[in-house]
């Protein structure tokens, strides 16, 4: 029966590791998410800049 208890501990710790790896506190995923957000902002700014030139606006 001791083997069954050890197996349950291993499964529990693996579950804990997987949950932690896929959580928001993981620096890899946080960095990836931030890169996507920054790319989105840059794309939107570029689109706004292109629109500005299309309607002949200029900076003061």
RADA-V93113 format. One line per field, one symbol per residue. phi: phi as a letter, one per 20 degrees, with the letter a starting at -180 (. if undefined). burial: I if it has 16 or more other ideal C-beta (glycine too) atoms within 10 Angstrom, else O. A space follows every 50 residues. Layout:
# RADA-V93113
phi = ???
burial = ???
This chain:
# RADA-V93113
phi = .ffffffffffffffffffffeefefffffffffffffffffffffffff fgffdmeced
burial = OOOOOOOOOOOOOOOOOOOOOOOOOOOOOOOOOOOOOOOOOOOOOOOOOO OOOOOOOOOO
